[in-house]
Amino acid sequence: MSKPLKLLLFPCLLSLAILLRCSTADVGTAAYYGPPYLPTVCYGRDPGQFPGSGLFAAAGEGIWDNGASCGRQYLVRCLSSATPNACIKNRVIQVRVVDQGTMLNSMPSRNGTTMVLSNAAFQMIASEAAQVINIEFTQV
Ligand SMILES: *[C@@H]1O[C@H](CO)[C@@H](O)[C@H](O)[C@H]1NC(C)=O
């Protein structure tokens, strides 16, 4: 391969890689839920399943993937909400999926969302005055 072509190809591949990475971000909705968090569908009564940060989530039907979502990590950002000023802008959290959204021990703030965040996780990115928020999420 000639040198000029190589020099051209590199930035092209680089921008393609960046584009593909960006396109993995998805939009959806999130609600929140509180204790009792145990047992979970993914890991039962094991208290070691929760990240020390308390940032975890239950997967809604769209991302539950028949249980394959257990243990997946997502970066989550609040995009908007019907509740004015509910989003904490530019705050991104990382949550671990530990449960199934339709099988929680406590009632979520809204049914049928893409994911249900732990209280701690939700409060990191939004005000709990909002029962539901629109999110952007990316699997890590
Ligand atoms: C969610 O669904 C449950 C069971 O169908 C129902 O009892 C509850 O009121 C619903 N919660 C909300 C916030 O709509």
Backbone and ligand atoms as CSV (ligand in chain L), in Angstrom:
chain,resi,resn,atom,element,x,y,z
A,1,MET,N,N,0.849,-1.206,0.000
A,1,MET,CA,C,0.000,0.000,0.000
A,1,MET,C,C,0.879,1.248,0.000
A,2,SER,N,N,0.491,2.245,-0.801
A,2,SER,CA,C,1.298,3.454,-0.889
A,2,SER,C,C,1.155,4.282,0.384
A,3,LYS,N,N,2.165,5.068,0.636
A,3,LYS,CA,C,2.177,5.819,1.895
A,3,LYS,C,C,1.028,6.846,2.016
A,4,PRO,N,N,0.752,7.638,0.962
A,4,PRO,CA,C,-0.344,8.616,1.093
A,4,PRO,C,C,-1.689,7.957,1.389
A,5,LEU,N,N,-1.907,6.781,0.777
A,5,LEU,CA,C,-3.180,6.091,0.996
A,5,LEU,C,C,-3.298,5.648,2.448
A,6,LYS,N,N,-2.196,5.131,2.963
A,6,LYS,CA,C,-2.183,4.706,4.361
A,6,LYS,C,C,-2.515,5.875,5.291
A,7,LEU,N,N,-1.907,7.021,4.964
A,7,LEU,CA,C,-2.111,8.204,5.806
A,7,LEU,C,C,-3.564,8.653,5.790
A,8,LEU,N,N,-4.220,8.445,4.640
A,8,LEU,CA,C,-5.635,8.805,4.519
A,8,LEU,C,C,-6.535,7.814,5.252
A,9,LEU,N,N,-6.147,6.553,5.152
A,9,LEU,CA,C,-6.971,5.479,5.689
A,9,LEU,C,C,-7.080,5.556,7.211
A,10,PHE,N,N,-5.979,5.924,7.838
A,10,PHE,CA,C,-5.972,5.906,9.303
A,10,PHE,C,C,-7.040,6.823,9.932
A,11,PRO,N,N,-7.087,8.115,9.518
A,11,PRO,CA,C,-8.126,8.972,10.118
A,11,PRO,C,C,-9.531,8.501,9.796
A,12,CYS,N,N,-9.700,7.901,8.611
A,12,CYS,CA,C,-11.014,7.385,8.230
A,12,CYS,C,C,-11.454,6.277,9.179
A,13,LEU,N,N,-10.574,5.337,9.435
A,13,LEU,CA,C,-10.898,4.221,10.323
A,13,LEU,C,C,-11.155,4.729,11.733
A,14,LEU,N,N,-10.356,5.717,12.122
A,14,LEU,CA,C,-10.496,6.276,13.461
A,14,LEU,C,C,-11.878,6.918,13.627
A,15,SER,N,N,-12.283,7.722,12.642
A,15,SER,CA,C,-13.588,8.385,12.769
A,15,SER,C,C,-14.718,7.375,12.678
A,16,LEU,N,N,-14.513,6.314,11.916
A,16,LEU,CA,C,-15.523,5.257,11.824
A,16,LEU,C,C,-15.695,4.590,13.193
A,17,ALA,N,N,-14.571,4.324,13.841
A,17,ALA,CA,C,-14.616,3.693,15.158
A,17,ALA,C,C,-15.352,4.581,16.155
A,18,ILE,N,N,-15.082,5.868,16.080
A,18,ILE,CA,C,-15.734,6.809,16.993
A,18,ILE,C,C,-17.235,6.869,16.711
A,19,LEU,N,N,-17.594,6.889,15.421
A,19,LEU,CA,C,-19.003,6.908,15.023
A,19,LEU,C,C,-19.737,5.679,15.543
A,20,LEU,N,N,-19.141,4.510,15.367
A,20,LEU,CA,C,-19.778,3.265,15.778
A,20,LEU,C,C,-19.983,3.257,17.281
A,21,ARG,N,N,-18.980,3.798,17.993
A,21,ARG,CA,C,-19.072,3.839,19.446
A,21,ARG,C,C,-20.237,4.738,19.884
A,22,CYS,N,N,-20.368,5.894,19.207
A,22,CYS,CA,C,-21.440,6.822,19.546
A,22,CYS,C,C,-22.804,6.192,19.297
A,23,SER,N,N,-22.897,5.425,18.223
A,23,SER,CA,C,-24.194,4.886,17.845
A,23,SER,C,C,-24.669,3.794,18.805
A,24,THR,N,N,-23.830,3.368,19.752
A,24,THR,CA,C,-24.279,2.355,20.701
A,24,THR,C,C,-25.117,2.974,21.825
A,25,ALA,N,N,-25.150,4.317,21.903
A,25,ALA,CA,C,-25.986,4.972,22.915
A,25,ALA,C,C,-27.445,4.848,22.510
A,26,ASP,N,N,-28.294,4.574,23.478
A,26,ASP,CA,C,-29.714,4.373,23.240
A,26,ASP,C,C,-30.508,5.327,24.115
A,27,VAL,N,N,-31.749,5.545,23.760
A,27,VAL,CA,C,-32.596,6.346,24.639
A,27,VAL,C,C,-33.748,5.493,25.150
A,28,GLY,N,N,-34.202,5.824,26.356
A,28,GLY,CA,C,-35.285,5.074,26.981
A,28,GLY,C,C,-35.806,5.841,28.173
A,29,THR,N,N,-36.453,5.118,29.072
A,29,THR,CA,C,-37.015,5.762,30.264
A,29,THR,C,C,-36.506,5.052,31.511
A,30,ALA,N,N,-36.507,5.762,32.618
A,30,ALA,CA,C,-36.118,5.153,33.887
A,30,ALA,C,C,-37.033,5.615,35.013
A,31,ALA,N,N,-37.370,4.670,35.884
A,31,ALA,CA,C,-38.090,4.940,37.123
A,31,ALA,C,C,-37.134,4.592,38.262
A,32,TYR,N,N,-37.609,4.608,39.503
A,32,TYR,CA,C,-36.751,4.195,40.619
A,32,TYR,C,C,-37.504,3.272,41.569
A,33,TYR,N,N,-36.758,2.550,42.385
A,33,TYR,CA,C,-37.362,1.677,43.404
A,33,TYR,C,C,-36.490,1.674,44.649
A,34,GLY,N,N,-37.137,1.323,45.772
A,34,GLY,CA,C,-36.437,1.318,47.051
A,34,GLY,C,C,-36.391,-0.070,47.659
A,35,PRO,N,N,-35.848,-0.194,48.880
A,35,PRO,CA,C,-35.736,-1.481,49.559
A,35,PRO,C,C,-37.121,-2.071,49.856
A,36,PRO,N,N,-37.209,-3.379,50.094
A,36,PRO,CA,C,-36.102,-4.341,50.133
A,36,PRO,C,C,-35.578,-4.702,48.737
A,37,TYR,N,N,-34.261,-4.666,48.569
A,37,TYR,CA,C,-33.642,-4.984,47.278
A,37,TYR,C,C,-33.387,-6.488,47.117
A,38,LEU,N,N,-33.381,-7.210,48.248
A,38,LEU,CA,C,-33.145,-8.658,48.200
A,38,LEU,C,C,-34.457,-9.410,48.439
A,39,PRO,N,N,-34.656,-10.596,47.838
A,39,PRO,CA,C,-33.761,-11.230,46.868
A,39,PRO,C,C,-33.965,-10.670,45.466
A,40,THR,N,N,-32.995,-10.891,44.575
A,40,THR,CA,C,-33.126,-10.472,43.181
A,40,THR,C,C,-33.285,-11.697,42.286
A,41,VAL,N,N,-33.834,-11.473,41.110
A,41,VAL,CA,C,-33.981,-12.566,40.141
A,41,VAL,C,C,-32.601,-13.037,39.679
A,42,CYS,N,N,-31.643,-12.118,39.567
A,42,CYS,CA,C,-30.319,-12.462,39.043
A,42,CYS,C,C,-29.476,-13.265,40.028
A,43,TYR,N,N,-29.410,-12.820,41.268
A,43,TYR,CA,C,-28.426,-13.388,42.207
A,43,TYR,C,C,-29.010,-13.811,43.545
A,44,GLY,N,N,-30.338,-13.867,43.656
A,44,GLY,CA,C,-30.953,-14.339,44.887
A,44,GLY,C,C,-30.646,-13.464,46.087
A,45,ARG,N,N,-30.241,-14.110,47.189
A,45,ARG,CA,C,-30.059,-13.371,48.445
A,45,ARG,C,C,-28.625,-12.945,48.693
A,46,ASP,N,N,-27.727,-13.136,47.754
A,46,ASP,CA,C,-26.314,-12.785,47.935
A,46,ASP,C,C,-26.149,-11.271,48.121
A,47,PRO,N,N,-25.754,-10.832,49.315
A,47,PRO,CA,C,-25.628,-9.378,49.532
A,47,PRO,C,C,-24.426,-8.777,48.802
A,48,GLY,N,N,-23.517,-9.630,48.321
A,48,GLY,CA,C,-22.325,-9.156,47.619
A,48,GLY,C,C,-22.590,-8.720,46.188
A,49,GLN,N,N,-23.833,-8.880,45.717
A,49,GLN,CA,C,-24.152,-8.551,44.318
A,49,GLN,C,C,-24.224,-7.050,44.058
A,50,PHE,N,N,-24.405,-6.250,45.120
A,50,PHE,CA,C,-24.581,-4.813,44.922
A,50,PHE,C,C,-23.243,-4.089,44.902
A,51,PRO,N,N,-23.022,-3.204,43.923
A,51,PRO,CA,C,-21.789,-2.412,43.925
A,51,PRO,C,C,-21.766,-1.547,45.192
A,52,GLY,N,N,-20.599,-1.312,45.739
A,52,GLY,CA,C,-20.455,-0.547,46.963
A,52,GLY,C,C,-21.078,0.834,46.858
A,53,SER,N,N,-21.118,1.361,45.646
A,53,SER,CA,C,-21.676,2.690,45.395
A,53,SER,C,C,-23.185,2.735,45.560
A,54,GLY,N,N,-23.828,1.568,45.574
A,54,GLY,CA,C,-25.291,1.529,45.614
A,54,GLY,C,C,-25.921,1.846,44.276
A,55,LEU,N,N,-25.075,1.897,43.224
A,55,LEU,CA,C,-25.580,2.230,41.893
A,55,LEU,C,C,-25.882,0.949,41.116
A,56,PHE,N,N,-27.133,0.519,41.207
A,56,PHE,CA,C,-27.548,-0.675,40.479
A,56,PHE,C,C,-28.945,-0.451,39.912
A,57,ALA,N,N,-29.417,-1.416,39.129
A,57,ALA,CA,C,-30.689,-1.232,38.431
A,57,ALA,C,C,-31.350,-2.566,38.132
A,58,ALA,N,N,-32.646,-2.474,37.862
A,58,ALA,CA,C,-33.400,-3.615,37.362
A,58,ALA,C,C,-33.681,-3.368,35.886
A,59,ALA,N,N,-33.590,-4.426,35.098
A,59,ALA,CA,C,-33.779,-4.294,33.656
A,59,ALA,C,C,-35.247,-4.406,33.284
A,60,GLY,N,N,-35.745,-3.449,32.516
A,60,GLY,CA,C,-37.090,-3.524,31.958
A,60,GLY,C,C,-37.129,-4.578,30.860
A,61,GLU,N,N,-38.324,-4.895,30.377
A,61,GLU,CA,C,-38.463,-5.998,29.416
A,61,GLU,C,C,-37.639,-5.782,28.147
A,62,GLY,N,N,-37.464,-4.515,27.731
A,62,GLY,CA,C,-36.729,-4.221,26.505
A,62,GLY,C,C,-35.258,-4.603,26.543
A,63,ILE,N,N,-34.657,-4.593,27.747
A,63,ILE,CA,C,-33.232,-4.911,27.851
A,63,ILE,C,C,-32.964,-6.125,28.737
A,64,TRP,N,N,-34.030,-6.745,29.252
A,64,TRP,CA,C,-33.859,-7.891,30.162
A,64,TRP,C,C,-33.147,-9.044,29.445
A,65,ASP,N,N,-33.467,-9.238,28.170
A,65,ASP,CA,C,-32.758,-10.210,27.346
A,65,ASP,C,C,-32.792,-11.606,27.977
A,66,ASN,N,N,-33.966,-11.977,28.475
A,66,ASN,CA,C,-34.157,-13.309,29.040
A,66,ASN,C,C,-33.167,-13.649,30.155
A,67,GLY,N,N,-32.723,-12.622,30.850
A,67,GLY,CA,C,-31.804,-12.837,31.973
A,67,GLY,C,C,-30.346,-12.619,31.627
A,68,ALA,N,N,-30.050,-12.517,30.338
A,68,ALA,CA,C,-28.656,-12.312,29.914
A,68,ALA,C,C,-28.136,-10.943,30.365
A,69,SER,N,N,-29.055,-10.038,30.708
A,69,SER,CA,C,-28.648,-8.688,31.135
A,69,SER,C,C,-28.088,-8.668,32.560
A,70,CYS,N,N,-28.278,-9.739,33.311
A,70,CYS,CA,C,-27.751,-9.795,34.686
A,70,CYS,C,C,-26.247,-9.531,34.671
A,71,GLY,N,N,-25.814,-8.549,35.444
A,71,GLY,CA,C,-24.377,-8.242,35.533
A,71,GLY,C,C,-23.905,-7.234,34.509
A,72,ARG,N,N,-24.734,-6.929,33.515
A,72,ARG,CA,C,-24.325,-5.914,32.531
A,72,ARG,C,C,-24.225,-4.553,33.201
A,73,GLN,N,N,-23.294,-3.742,32.712
A,73,GLN,CA,C,-23.110,-2.401,33.258
A,73,GLN,C,C,-23.535,-1.386,32.204
A,74,TYR,N,N,-24.224,-0.358,32.664
A,74,TYR,CA,C,-24.670,0.697,31.754
A,74,TYR,C,C,-24.244,2.069,32.273
A,75,LEU,N,N,-23.842,2.912,31.341
A,75,LEU,CA,C,-23.674,4.327,31.644
A,75,LEU,C,C,-25.030,4.974,31.385
A,76,VAL,N,N,-25.502,5.758,32.342
A,76,VAL,CA,C,-26.843,6.340,32.242
A,76,VAL,C,C,-26.794,7.842,32.513
A,77,ARG,N,N,-27.522,8.573,31.688
A,77,ARG,CA,C,-27.588,10.031,31.805
A,77,ARG,C,C,-29.049,10.464,31.677
A,78,CYS,N,N,-29.448,11.430,32.477
A,78,CYS,CA,C,-30.820,11.959,32.398
A,78,CYS,C,C,-30.897,12.966,31.250
A,79,LEU,N,N,-31.824,12.731,30.317
A,79,LEU,CA,C,-31.981,13.624,29.159
A,79,LEU,C,C,-33.033,14.686,29.410
A,80,SER,N,N,-34.181,14.268,29.925
A,80,SER,CA,C,-35.298,15.200,30.128
A,80,SER,C,C,-36.363,14.529,30.976
A,81,SER,N,N,-37.316,15.329,31.405
A,81,SER,CA,C,-38.430,14.804,32.178
A,81,SER,C,C,-39.606,15.746,32.041
A,82,ALA,N,N,-40.815,15.206,32.228
A,82,ALA,CA,C,-42.010,16.063,32.225
A,82,ALA,C,C,-41.999,16.970,33.451
A,83,THR,N,N,-41.285,16.554,34.502
A,83,THR,CA,C,-41.140,17.376,35.705
A,83,THR,C,C,-40.052,18.420,35.454
A,84,PRO,N,N,-40.387,19.715,35.561
A,84,PRO,CA,C,-39.400,20.755,35.228
A,84,PRO,C,C,-38.120,20.652,36.070
A,85,ASN,N,N,-36.988,20.821,35.419
A,85,ASN,CA,C,-35.672,20.869,36.069
A,85,ASN,C,C,-35.321,19.623,36.878
A,86,ALA,N,N,-35.904,18.493,36.542
A,86,ALA,CA,C,-35.650,17.277,37.323
A,86,ALA,C,C,-34.267,16.692,37.040
A,87,CYS,N,N,-33.772,16.861,35.816
A,87,CYS,CA,C,-32.482,16.261,35.440
A,87,CYS,C,C,-31.312,17.031,36.053
A,88,ILE,N,N,-30.331,16.272,36.547
A,88,ILE,CA,C,-29.063,16.880,36.909
A,88,ILE,C,C,-28.179,16.734,35.659
A,89,LYS,N,N,-28.042,17.836,34.946
A,89,LYS,CA,C,-27.428,17.815,33.629
A,89,LYS,C,C,-25.953,17.392,33.681
A,90,ASN,N,N,-25.558,16.674,32.656
A,90,ASN,CA,C,-24.156,16.280,32.470
A,90,ASN,C,C,-23.614,15.329,33.537
A,91,ARG,N,N,-24.487,14.758,34.357
A,91,ARG,CA,C,-24.046,13.768,35.328
A,91,ARG,C,C,-24.270,12.386,34.712
A,92,VAL,N,N,-23.210,11.582,34.671
A,92,VAL,CA,C,-23.321,10.230,34.126
A,92,VAL,C,C,-22.998,9.231,35.235
A,93,ILE,N,N,-23.863,8.230,35.392
A,93,ILE,CA,C,-23.581,7.198,36.387
A,93,ILE,C,C,-23.399,5.856,35.691
A,94,GLN,N,N,-22.744,4.934,36.392
A,94,GLN,CA,C,-22.602,3.577,35.887
A,94,GLN,C,C,-23.347,2.643,36.829
A,95,VAL,N,N,-24.306,1.904,36.282
A,95,VAL,CA,C,-25.100,0.990,37.105
A,95,VAL,C,C,-24.919,-0.450,36.645
A,96,ARG,N,N,-25.105,-1.366,37.580
A,96,ARG,CA,C,-25.018,-2.793,37.292
A,96,ARG,C,C,-26.427,-3.390,37.395
A,97,VAL,N,N,-26.794,-4.198,36.421
A,97,VAL,CA,C,-28.107,-4.848,36.436
A,97,VAL,C,C,-28.078,-6.035,37.399
A,98,VAL,N,N,-28.989,-6.012,38.381
A,98,VAL,CA,C,-29.063,-7.102,39.354
A,98,VAL,C,C,-30.451,-7.739,39.425
A,99,ASP,N,N,-31.421,-7.157,38.712
A,99,ASP,CA,C,-32.783,-7.668,38.889
A,99,ASP,C,C,-33.615,-7.436,37.635
A,100,GLN,N,N,-34.818,-8.024,37.664
A,100,GLN,CA,C,-35.766,-7.882,36.564
A,100,GLN,C,C,-36.848,-6.883,36.986
A,101,GLY,N,N,-37.072,-5.878,36.157
A,101,GLY,CA,C,-37.958,-4.776,36.507
A,101,GLY,C,C,-39.381,-5.172,36.864
A,102,THR,N,N,-39.867,-6.257,36.291
A,102,THR,CA,C,-41.252,-6.668,36.551
A,102,THR,C,C,-41.379,-7.574,37.781
A,103,MET,N,N,-40.222,-7.914,38.404
A,103,MET,CA,C,-40.242,-8.880,39.511
A,103,MET,C,C,-39.714,-8.293,40.817
A,104,LEU,N,N,-39.771,-6.972,40.961
A,104,LEU,CA,C,-39.170,-6.326,42.129
A,104,LEU,C,C,-39.982,-6.591,43.398
A,105,ASN,N,N,-39.299,-6.534,44.547
A,105,ASN,CA,C,-39.951,-6.723,45.845
A,105,ASN,C,C,-40.725,-5.481,46.256
A,106,SER,N,N,-40.303,-4.325,45.751
A,106,SER,CA,C,-41.010,-3.083,46.056
A,106,SER,C,C,-41.511,-2.466,44.761
A,107,MET,N,N,-42.521,-1.631,44.867
A,107,MET,CA,C,-43.153,-1.033,43.690
A,107,MET,C,C,-42.252,0.025,43.051
A,108,PRO,N,N,-42.017,-0.079,41.743
A,108,PRO,CA,C,-41.265,0.998,41.085
A,108,PRO,C,C,-42.116,2.264,40.980
A,109,SER,N,N,-41.465,3.420,40.840
A,109,SER,CA,C,-42.189,4.682,40.742
A,109,SER,C,C,-43.039,4.747,39.476
A,110,ARG,N,N,-42.713,3.931,38.488
A,110,ARG,CA,C,-43.488,3.847,37.245
A,110,ARG,C,C,-43.287,2.450,36.656
A,111,ASN,N,N,-44.348,1.871,36.140
A,111,ASN,CA,C,-44.243,0.555,35.490
A,111,ASN,C,C,-43.808,0.698,34.035
A,112,GLY,N,N,-43.146,-0.327,33.532
A,112,GLY,CA,C,-42.891,-0.429,32.096
A,112,GLY,C,C,-41.752,0.417,31.556
A,113,THR,N,N,-40.839,0.892,32.418
A,113,THR,CA,C,-39.722,1.695,31.926
A,113,THR,C,C,-38.589,0.797,31.410
A,114,THR,N,N,-37.668,1.378,30.671
A,114,THR,CA,C,-36.518,0.650,30.133
A,114,THR,C,C,-35.681,0.065,31.266
A,115,MET,N,N,-35.435,0.885,32.294
A,115,MET,CA,C,-34.783,0.367,33.491
A,115,MET,C,C,-35.340,1.021,34.745
A,116,VAL,N,N,-35.160,0.313,35.858
A,116,VAL,CA,C,-35.592,0.842,37.149
A,116,VAL,C,C,-34.326,0.997,37.991
A,117,LEU,N,N,-34.026,2.240,38.350
A,117,LEU,CA,C,-32.783,2.526,39.065
A,117,LEU,C,C,-32.993,2.417,40.578
A,118,SER,N,N,-31.952,2.015,41.287
A,118,SER,CA,C,-31.998,2.059,42.754
A,118,SER,C,C,-32.207,3.518,43.162
A,119,ASN,N,N,-32.733,3.721,44.351
A,119,ASN,CA,C,-32.919,5.091,44.852
A,119,ASN,C,C,-31.642,5.909,44.715
A,120,ALA,N,N,-30.530,5.320,45.164
A,120,ALA,CA,C,-29.244,6.035,45.153
A,120,ALA,C,C,-28.843,6.421,43.731
A,121,ALA,N,N,-29.064,5.512,42.791
A,121,ALA,CA,C,-28.683,5.762,41.402
A,121,ALA,C,C,-29.541,6.883,40.803
A,122,PHE,N,N,-30.850,6.793,41.035
A,122,PHE,CA,C,-31.763,7.787,40.471
A,122,PHE,C,C,-31.426,9.183,40.990
A,123,GLN,N,N,-31.180,9.267,42.298
A,123,GLN,CA,C,-30.901,10.570,42.919
A,123,GLN,C,C,-29.598,11.198,42.429
A,124,MET,N,N,-28.707,10.369,41.896
A,124,MET,CA,C,-27.450,10.900,41.363
A,124,MET,C,C,-27.671,11.708,40.086
A,125,ILE,N,N,-28.709,11.344,39.324
A,125,ILE,CA,C,-28.900,11.999,38.023
A,125,ILE,C,C,-30.191,12.812,37.921
A,126,ALA,N,N,-31.072,12.689,38.913
A,126,ALA,CA,C,-32.350,13.419,38.830
A,126,ALA,C,C,-32.968,13.617,40.203
A,127,SER,N,N,-33.927,14.519,40.236
A,127,SER,CA,C,-34.705,14.745,41.453
A,127,SER,C,C,-35.806,13.698,41.543
A,128,GLU,N,N,-36.056,13.181,42.750
A,128,GLU,CA,C,-37.114,12.178,42.907
A,128,GLU,C,C,-38.511,12.801,42.853
A,129,ALA,N,N,-38.554,14.142,42.650
A,129,ALA,CA,C,-39.840,14.785,42.370
A,129,ALA,C,C,-40.384,14.226,41.057
A,130,ALA,N,N,-39.480,13.755,40.204
A,130,ALA,CA,C,-39.885,13.102,38.961
A,130,ALA,C,C,-40.050,11.610,39.230
A,131,GLN,N,N,-41.161,11.043,38.779
A,131,GLN,CA,C,-41.393,9.594,38.935
A,131,GLN,C,C,-40.705,8.834,37.807
A,132,VAL,N,N,-40.503,9.543,36.711
A,132,VAL,CA,C,-39.935,8.899,35.524
A,132,VAL,C,C,-39.149,9.939,34.734
A,133,ILE,N,N,-38.043,9.506,34.161
A,133,ILE,CA,C,-37.204,10.406,33.362
A,133,ILE,C,C,-36.856,9.752,32.030
A,134,ASN,N,N,-36.497,10.567,31.066
A,134,ASN,CA,C,-35.963,10.050,29.807
A,134,ASN,C,C,-34.453,9.970,29.953
A,135,ILE,N,N,-33.890,8.850,29.539
A,135,ILE,CA,C,-32.452,8.625,29.718
A,135,ILE,C,C,-31.756,8.290,28.407
A,136,GLU,N,N,-30.447,8.517,28.420
A,136,GLU,CA,C,-29.576,7.985,27.383
A,136,GLU,C,C,-28.716,6.946,28.087
A,137,PHE,N,N,-28.593,5.759,27.495
A,137,PHE,CA,C,-27.806,4.733,28.147
A,137,PHE,C,C,-26.934,3.973,27.145
A,138,THR,N,N,-25.798,3.539,27.636
A,138,THR,CA,C,-24.833,2.812,26.814
A,138,THR,C,C,-24.294,1.648,27.605
A,139,GLN,N,N,-24.305,0.480,27.004
A,139,GLN,CA,C,-23.713,-0.665,27.691
A,139,GLN,C,C,-22.192,-0.517,27.698
A,140,VAL,N,N,-21.581,-0.767,28.847
A,140,VAL,CA,C,-20.129,-0.626,28.975
A,140,VAL,C,C,-19.466,-1.908,28.498
L,1,LIG,C1,C,-47.662,-1.003,38.552
L,1,LIG,O1,O,-48.305,-2.232,38.358
L,1,LIG,C2,C,-48.798,-2.797,39.558
L,1,LIG,C3,C,-49.280,-4.208,39.273
L,1,LIG,O2,O,-50.014,-4.270,38.091
L,1,LIG,C4,C,-49.903,-1.886,40.106
L,1,LIG,O3,O,-50.436,-2.421,41.290
L,1,LIG,C5,C,-49.294,-0.522,40.378
L,1,LIG,O4,O,-50.273,0.374,40.796
L,1,LIG,C6,C,-48.577,0.023,39.152
L,1,LIG,N1,N,-47.797,1.183,39.563
L,1,LIG,C7,C,-47.832,2.338,38.914
L,1,LIG,C8,C,-46.956,3.431,39.446
L,1,LIG,O5,O,-48.535,2.525,37.925
